[in-house]
Amino acid sequence: MAGTALGTPAQLRDPNYTPPLIDAVPLGIQHVLAMFASNVTPAIIVAGAAGFGFGSNSPDFPNLIYMIQMSMLFAGIATLFQTIGMGPVGARLPIVQGTSFAFLPVMIPAVAGQGVAGMAGLMTGIVIGGIFHFCLGTVIGRMRFALPPLVTGLIVLMIGLSLIKVGIQYAAGGVPLMGKPEFGSLAMWTPALVVIVVTLGLKFFTKGLISVSAILVGLIAGYVVALILGQVNFGNVGRAAMFALPMPFRWGVEFNGAIIIGMCFMAVISAIETVGDVSGICKGGAGREATDKEITGATFADGAGTAIAGIFGGLPNTSFSQNVGLISMTGVMSRHVVTVGGLFLILCGLVPKIGAIVSTVPINVLGGGVIVMFGMVAAAGINMLSEVNWNRRNMVIFAVSLSVGFGLQLEPSALQHLPNTLQILLTSGLLPAAGLSIALNLALPEELD
């Protein structure tokens, strides 16, 4: 798409260049299509874990529609923080922000089975974690030494491994059907498999916008199959408003030490991920290294976007890596193109009807999509680990960290005698694996050649 009609090669590498509006609008919407499914999925998973998600028949189900709405609204607002900027906040680069998968291993156990009552503690933790994330912008450059590919790759791999179970549960019918004959039936698996097959087919046998939006198109295909099978319910669409403003502290304020510690720890991981995304955008789109000012500004925007989202009932925001690849593919570095996408997300977030339509997607259809998405998270971690020099030292660090983290995740009852706060933090598996790998990497001496 980066042809001569869009501008000269020098213009296309310039973040401040504005392409003609007729080109900027579809390019901006393309960025939204590439991240849309991934952006709303965490809200659906958190609501499902809390007990008012798909198939729960909970009277609190409208809260899920609200969370989907906030996912879109604050992804758009956080994107504008990055592209337009405010003082030191924002990289002023074409960075797309969205709801982060990385925080799910902490958020799921924090709200599991608590219903709407668990949301006050979660949102308070998100606000505090966002403020902490913002403060990391002042020191992010000096922290990178403690997070080599061995550590970051393991952390990303653990995030993927911790979420894969959720994808299988969703594809088989979701937690509400577990223990019932319908769970894992062919009727449940068929739409999920359609999503996977269509996604893979489009990703590898098409090009351009269709290839970039493969997961979204796959979800639409699975949705059509589920509609034919009678699995789609439109009851909430008619009741949803056409326009609504966000409500601050919708579920109240509650200080939960485990959630706050978990959110602050994950803020460090998210900040490092953003550093990688900013570096990737500058390298792939402009052919240069990212400046310290851009990295600092991007981290400030990450934290500000997360804190503000938490105030209004949104989940943590971070830069979206899939859009980094999209910029490399299109060759268009203009931040104003991504601004168009951010404005489109804000518009969607102010219309609850859109959230209600998204909420009609059956849980098994979503399962097909998240199987692919979560598997890709794990694969990204393995790809990062490919840069590691696998000597005995690094193998021991990886082995011990993975065994402890993944083991605690598989057998949480092993920590039943610990205080509840520590159980929530440690049974996620992510925090002990990350903490061990960081500590061992700093403590163990390097092997001699």
C-alpha positions as CSV (number, residue, x, y, z in Angstrom):
1,M,0.0,0.0,0.0
2,A,3.0,2.3,0.4
3,G,3.1,3.3,-3.2
4,T,4.2,6.6,-4.8
5,A,0.6,8.0,-4.5
6,L,1.0,8.0,-0.7
7,G,4.2,10.1,-0.7
8,T,7.9,10.0,-1.4
9,P,10.1,7.3,0.4
10,A,11.4,10.1,2.7
11,Q,7.9,11.2,3.6
12,L,6.7,7.7,4.3
13,R,9.5,7.2,6.8
14,D,8.6,10.5,8.6
15,P,6.3,10.1,11.6
16,N,5.1,13.7,11.2
17,Y,4.1,13.3,7.5
18,T,0.3,13.3,6.8
19,P,-0.8,11.2,3.8
20,P,-3.8,12.3,1.8
21,L,-7.0,11.8,3.8
22,I,-8.4,9.3,1.3
23,D,-5.4,7.0,2.1
24,A,-5.0,7.9,5.8
25,V,-8.6,6.8,6.8
26,P,-8.4,3.2,5.4
27,L,-4.8,2.8,6.7
28,G,-6.0,3.9,10.1
29,I,-9.0,1.6,10.2
30,Q,-6.7,-1.2,9.0
31,H,-4.7,-0.8,12.3
32,V,-8.0,-1.1,14.2
33,L,-9.0,-4.3,12.4
34,A,-5.6,-5.8,13.1
35,M,-6.0,-5.4,16.9
36,F,-9.8,-5.3,17.4
37,A,-10.4,-8.9,18.5
38,S,-7.3,-9.0,20.7
39,N,-8.3,-5.7,22.3
40,V,-11.8,-6.8,23.5
41,T,-10.9,-10.4,24.4
42,P,-9.3,-9.6,27.9
43,A,-12.4,-7.9,29.1
44,I,-14.5,-11.0,28.1
45,I,-12.1,-13.3,29.8
46,V,-12.0,-11.3,33.1
47,A,-15.8,-11.1,33.2
48,G,-16.0,-14.9,32.5
49,A,-13.5,-15.6,35.4
50,A,-15.5,-13.3,37.7
51,G,-18.8,-15.1,36.8
52,F,-20.8,-12.6,34.8
53,G,-19.5,-13.4,31.3
54,F,-20.9,-15.4,28.4
55,G,-23.3,-18.2,29.3
56,S,-23.4,-17.2,33.0
57,N,-27.0,-16.0,32.9
58,S,-25.9,-13.5,35.5
59,P,-28.1,-10.3,36.0
60,D,-24.7,-8.5,36.0
61,F,-24.0,-9.4,32.4
62,P,-24.5,-5.8,31.2
63,N,-21.2,-5.0,33.1
64,L,-19.4,-7.1,30.4
65,I,-20.9,-4.9,27.7
66,Y,-19.6,-1.9,29.6
67,M,-16.1,-3.4,29.9
68,I,-16.0,-4.1,26.2
69,Q,-17.1,-0.5,25.6
70,M,-14.3,0.8,27.8
71,S,-11.7,-1.5,26.1
72,M,-12.4,0.3,22.8
73,L,-12.7,3.8,24.3
74,F,-9.5,3.8,26.3
75,A,-7.5,2.0,23.7
76,G,-8.4,4.9,21.4
77,I,-7.5,7.5,24.1
78,A,-4.2,5.8,25.0
79,T,-3.4,5.6,21.3
80,L,-3.9,9.4,21.0
81,F,-1.5,9.8,24.0
82,Q,1.1,8.1,21.9
83,T,0.5,9.7,18.5
84,I,-0.4,13.3,19.5
85,G,1.3,13.4,22.9
86,M,0.9,15.8,25.8
87,G,4.2,17.4,27.0
88,P,6.5,14.5,28.0
89,V,3.7,12.0,27.6
90,G,3.7,10.0,24.3
91,A,6.4,8.9,21.8
92,R,4.7,10.8,19.0
93,L,5.1,7.7,16.9
94,P,2.5,5.4,15.2
95,I,2.0,3.3,18.3
96,V,-1.4,1.5,18.7
97,Q,-2.4,1.0,22.3
98,G,-4.8,-1.8,23.4
99,T,-5.9,-3.9,26.3
100,S,-3.0,-6.1,27.4
101,F,-3.1,-10.0,27.6
102,A,0.0,-9.9,29.8
103,F,-2.0,-8.9,32.9
104,L,-4.5,-11.7,32.6
105,P,-2.5,-14.3,34.7
106,V,-2.7,-11.8,37.6
107,M,-6.3,-10.6,36.9
108,I,-8.0,-14.0,36.5
109,P,-7.2,-15.4,40.0
110,A,-7.8,-12.0,41.5
111,V,-11.5,-11.9,40.5
112,A,-12.2,-15.7,40.1
113,G,-15.8,-16.4,41.2
114,Q,-16.3,-13.0,42.9
115,G,-18.7,-11.5,40.4
116,V,-19.0,-7.8,40.2
117,A,-17.8,-7.5,43.9
118,G,-14.3,-8.4,42.7
119,M,-14.1,-5.5,40.2
120,A,-13.5,-2.7,42.8
121,G,-10.3,-4.3,44.0
122,L,-9.2,-5.0,40.4
123,M,-9.8,-1.5,39.1
124,T,-8.1,0.1,42.1
125,G,-5.1,-2.1,41.5
126,I,-5.1,-1.1,37.8
127,V,-5.1,2.6,38.7
128,I,-2.2,2.2,41.1
129,G,-0.3,-0.1,38.7
130,G,-0.8,2.5,36.0
131,I,0.7,5.3,38.2
132,F,3.6,3.0,39.0
133,H,4.0,2.3,35.3
134,F,4.0,6.0,34.5
135,C,6.8,6.5,37.1
136,L,8.9,3.7,35.4
137,G,9.3,6.1,32.4
138,T,11.9,8.0,34.4
139,V,14.1,4.9,34.9
140,I,13.1,2.5,32.1
141,G,16.5,2.9,30.3
142,R,18.4,1.8,33.4
143,M,16.3,-1.3,34.0
144,R,17.0,-3.0,30.7
145,F,20.2,-4.7,31.9
146,A,18.2,-6.9,34.3
147,L,15.9,-8.2,31.5
148,P,17.9,-10.0,28.8
149,P,16.1,-12.3,26.2
150,L,16.5,-15.2,28.7
151,V,14.2,-13.4,31.2
152,T,11.8,-11.6,28.8
153,G,11.4,-14.7,26.6
154,L,10.6,-16.9,29.6
155,I,8.1,-14.3,30.9
156,V,6.3,-14.1,27.6
157,L,6.3,-17.9,27.2
158,M,4.7,-18.2,30.7
159,I,2.0,-15.7,29.8
160,G,1.1,-17.8,26.8
161,L,1.2,-21.1,28.7
162,S,-0.9,-19.7,31.5
163,L,-3.7,-18.7,29.0
164,I,-3.8,-21.7,26.7
165,K,-6.1,-23.6,29.1
166,V,-8.6,-20.7,28.8
167,G,-8.7,-21.0,25.0
168,I,-9.5,-24.7,25.2
169,Q,-12.2,-24.2,27.8
170,Y,-13.9,-21.5,25.7
171,A,-13.8,-23.6,22.5
172,A,-15.4,-26.5,24.3
173,G,-18.3,-24.3,25.6
174,G,-16.9,-22.3,28.5
175,V,-16.9,-22.7,32.3
176,P,-20.8,-22.6,32.6
177,L,-21.1,-25.8,30.5
178,M,-18.3,-27.7,32.3
179,G,-19.7,-30.9,33.8
180,K,-22.6,-30.9,31.4
181,P,-23.1,-33.1,28.3
182,E,-22.9,-30.1,26.0
183,F,-19.3,-29.3,27.1
184,G,-16.9,-30.4,24.4
185,S,-19.6,-31.5,22.0
186,L,-19.3,-31.4,18.2
187,A,-21.8,-28.5,18.2
188,M,-19.4,-26.5,20.5
189,W,-16.2,-27.4,18.7
190,T,-17.5,-26.8,15.1
191,P,-17.6,-23.0,15.1
192,A,-14.2,-22.9,17.0
193,L,-12.5,-25.1,14.4
194,V,-14.0,-23.0,11.6
195,V,-12.4,-19.9,13.2
196,I,-9.0,-21.6,13.4
197,V,-9.1,-23.0,9.8
198,V,-10.3,-19.7,8.3
199,T,-7.7,-17.7,10.3
200,L,-4.8,-19.9,9.2
201,G,-6.0,-20.0,5.6
202,L,-6.3,-16.3,5.3
203,K,-3.0,-15.6,7.1
204,F,-0.9,-17.7,4.8
205,F,-2.8,-17.7,1.5
206,T,-3.8,-14.1,1.2
207,K,-2.1,-10.7,1.3
208,G,-2.8,-7.1,2.4
209,L,-5.7,-6.2,4.6
210,I,-7.4,-9.6,4.6
211,S,-4.2,-11.3,5.8
212,V,-3.6,-8.7,8.5
213,S,-7.2,-9.1,9.7
214,A,-7.2,-12.9,9.5
215,I,-8.3,-13.5,13.1
216,L,-11.1,-10.9,12.9
217,V,-12.4,-12.5,9.6
218,G,-12.0,-16.0,11.1
219,L,-14.2,-14.9,14.1
220,I,-16.8,-13.6,11.7
221,A,-16.8,-16.9,9.8
222,G,-17.2,-18.9,13.1
223,Y,-19.9,-16.5,14.1
224,V,-21.9,-17.2,11.0
225,V,-21.6,-21.0,11.7
226,A,-22.7,-20.5,15.3
227,L,-25.6,-18.4,14.0
228,I,-26.7,-21.2,11.7
229,L,-26.5,-23.6,14.7
230,G,-28.7,-21.4,16.8
231,Q,-26.0,-20.4,19.3
232,V,-26.2,-16.6,18.9
233,N,-28.5,-14.5,21.2
234,F,-29.3,-11.0,20.3
235,G,-31.3,-10.2,23.4
236,N,-28.8,-7.6,24.8
237,V,-28.5,-5.6,21.5
238,G,-32.0,-4.2,21.6
239,R,-31.5,-3.0,25.3
240,A,-28.2,-1.3,24.7
241,A,-28.1,2.5,24.3
242,M,-26.9,4.2,21.2
243,F,-24.6,6.6,23.2
244,A,-23.2,6.6,26.7
245,L,-20.4,8.2,28.6
246,P,-18.0,6.3,30.9
247,M,-18.7,6.3,34.6
248,P,-15.8,6.9,37.0
249,F,-15.3,4.3,39.8
250,R,-18.4,2.4,38.6
251,W,-17.7,-0.5,41.0
252,G,-16.2,1.6,43.8
253,V,-12.7,1.6,45.4
254,E,-11.1,-1.3,47.3
255,F,-7.4,-1.7,48.1
256,N,-6.2,-5.3,47.7
257,G,-2.5,-5.8,48.3
258,A,-2.1,-8.9,46.1
259,I,-3.7,-7.2,43.1
260,I,-1.7,-4.0,43.6
261,I,1.6,-5.9,43.9
262,G,0.7,-8.0,40.8
263,M,-0.2,-5.0,38.7
264,C,3.0,-3.1,39.7
265,F,5.1,-6.2,38.8
266,M,3.4,-6.6,35.5
267,A,3.8,-2.9,34.8
268,V,7.6,-3.6,34.6
269,I,7.0,-6.4,32.1
270,S,4.7,-4.2,30.0
271,A,7.1,-1.3,30.0
272,I,9.9,-3.6,28.7
273,E,7.5,-4.9,26.0
274,T,6.8,-1.3,25.0
275,V,10.5,-0.5,24.7
276,G,10.7,-3.4,22.2
277,D,7.7,-2.2,20.3
278,V,9.0,1.3,20.0
279,S,12.4,0.0,18.9
280,G,10.7,-2.3,16.3
281,I,8.6,0.6,14.9
282,C,11.6,2.9,14.5
283,K,13.7,0.2,13.0
284,G,11.0,-1.2,10.6
285,G,9.3,2.0,9.6
286,A,12.1,4.6,9.8
287,G,15.2,2.6,9.5
288,R,16.7,4.0,12.7
289,E,17.0,3.4,16.4
290,A,14.5,4.8,18.9
291,T,15.6,7.8,20.9
292,D,15.6,7.9,24.7
293,K,12.9,10.6,24.5
294,E,10.6,8.4,22.4
295,I,11.1,5.4,24.8
296,T,10.5,7.5,27.9
297,G,7.4,9.2,26.3
298,A,5.9,5.9,25.2
299,T,6.3,4.5,28.8
300,F,4.6,7.6,30.2
301,A,1.7,7.1,27.8
302,D,1.4,3.4,28.7
303,G,1.1,4.3,32.4
304,A,-1.2,7.2,31.9
305,G,-3.5,5.2,29.6
306,T,-3.7,2.4,32.1
307,A,-4.4,4.6,35.1
308,I,-7.2,6.6,33.4
309,A,-8.7,3.4,32.0
310,G,-8.8,1.9,35.5
311,I,-10.7,4.9,36.9
312,F,-13.5,4.3,34.3
313,G,-13.6,0.5,34.4
314,G,-11.1,-0.3,31.7
315,L,-8.3,-2.9,31.8
316,P,-4.5,-2.2,31.5
317,N,-3.3,-0.7,28.2
318,T,0.0,-1.4,26.4
319,S,1.5,-1.1,22.9
320,F,0.2,-3.7,20.5
321,S,3.0,-5.7,18.9
322,Q,0.9,-6.9,15.9
323,N,0.7,-3.3,14.7
324,V,4.5,-3.0,14.7
325,G,4.5,-5.7,12.0
326,L,1.8,-3.9,10.1
327,I,3.9,-0.7,9.9
328,S,6.8,-2.7,8.5
329,M,4.5,-4.2,5.9
330,T,2.8,-1.0,4.7
331,G,5.9,1.1,5.0
332,V,3.8,4.0,6.3
333,M,5.4,5.6,9.4
334,S,2.9,8.4,9.8
335,R,1.6,8.8,13.3
336,H,-1.4,10.7,11.9
337,V,-2.6,7.5,10.2
338,V,-2.7,5.8,13.6
339,T,-4.5,8.9,15.1
340,V,-7.3,8.2,12.7
341,G,-7.5,4.6,14.0
342,G,-7.5,6.0,17.6
343,L,-10.4,8.3,16.8
344,F,-12.3,5.4,15.3
345,L,-11.8,3.4,18.5
346,I,-13.1,6.3,20.6
347,L,-16.2,6.5,18.5
348,C,-16.9,2.8,18.9
349,G,-16.3,3.1,22.7
350,L,-19.0,5.8,23.1
351,V,-21.6,3.5,21.4
352,P,-22.7,0.7,23.8
353,K,-24.6,-0.9,20.8
354,I,-21.2,-1.9,19.4
355,G,-20.2,-3.5,22.7
356,A,-23.6,-5.3,22.8
357,I,-23.0,-6.7,19.3
358,V,-19.6,-7.9,20.3
359,S,-21.1,-9.6,23.3
360,T,-23.3,-11.7,21.0
361,V,-20.2,-13.6,19.8
362,P,-20.6,-17.1,21.4
363,I,-17.9,-18.2,23.8
364,N,-16.9,-21.2,21.6
365,V,-16.4,-18.9,18.6
366,L,-14.1,-16.7,20.8
367,G,-12.3,-19.8,21.9
368,G,-11.2,-20.6,18.4
369,G,-9.7,-17.1,18.2
370,V,-8.0,-17.1,21.5
371,I,-6.4,-20.6,20.9
372,V,-4.6,-18.9,18.0
373,M,-3.8,-15.7,19.9
374,F,-2.6,-17.3,23.1
375,G,-0.6,-19.8,21.1
376,M,1.1,-16.9,19.3
377,V,2.0,-15.3,22.6
378,A,3.8,-18.5,23.7
379,A,5.4,-18.8,20.3
380,A,6.6,-15.2,20.6
381,G,8.3,-16.1,23.9
382,I,10.0,-19.1,22.2
383,N,11.2,-16.8,19.4
384,M,12.7,-14.4,22.0
385,L,14.5,-17.4,23.7
386,S,16.1,-18.3,20.4
387,E,18.5,-15.4,20.9
388,V,19.8,-17.0,24.2
389,N,23.2,-18.6,24.4
390,W,22.1,-22.0,25.8
391,N,25.0,-22.8,28.0
392,R,24.6,-24.7,31.3
393,R,24.1,-21.6,33.3
394,N,21.2,-20.3,31.2
395,M,19.6,-23.8,31.0
396,V,19.6,-24.1,34.8
397,I,18.0,-20.6,35.2
398,F,15.4,-21.5,32.6
399,A,14.7,-24.9,34.0
400,V,14.3,-23.9,37.6
401,S,12.2,-20.8,36.8
402,L,9.9,-22.7,34.4
403,S,9.5,-25.7,36.8
404,V,8.6,-23.6,39.8
405,G,6.3,-21.1,37.9
406,F,4.5,-23.6,35.7
407,G,4.3,-26.2,38.5
408,L,2.6,-23.8,40.9
409,Q,0.2,-22.9,38.2
410,L,-0.7,-26.6,37.6
411,E,-1.0,-27.4,41.4
412,P,-2.1,-24.3,43.3
413,S,-3.1,-26.3,46.3
414,A,0.6,-26.8,47.1
415,L,0.5,-23.3,48.6
416,Q,-2.8,-23.7,50.5
417,H,-1.2,-22.9,53.8
418,L,0.1,-19.5,52.7
419,P,-1.9,-16.2,53.3
420,N,-4.4,-15.5,50.5
421,T,-2.5,-12.6,49.1
422,L,0.6,-14.8,48.5
423,Q,-1.5,-17.5,47.0
424,I,-3.0,-15.1,44.4
425,L,0.5,-13.8,43.6
426,L,2.3,-17.1,43.4
427,T,-0.3,-19.5,41.9
428,S,-0.4,-17.3,38.7
429,G,3.0,-19.0,38.0
430,L,4.1,-15.8,36.2
431,L,5.4,-13.9,39.1
432,P,7.5,-16.7,40.7
433,A,8.9,-17.7,37.3
434,A,9.8,-14.0,36.4
435,G,11.2,-13.3,39.9
436,L,13.3,-16.4,40.0
437,S,14.7,-15.9,36.5
438,I,15.6,-12.2,37.2
439,A,17.3,-13.1,40.6
440,L,19.2,-16.1,39.3
441,N,20.4,-14.2,36.2
442,L,21.8,-11.4,38.4
443,A,23.2,-13.7,41.0
444,L,24.8,-16.6,39.1
445,P,28.2,-16.0,37.5
446,E,28.6,-16.2,33.7
447,E,30.3,-19.4,32.5
448,L,33.9,-19.0,31.1
449,D,34.4,-19.8,27.5
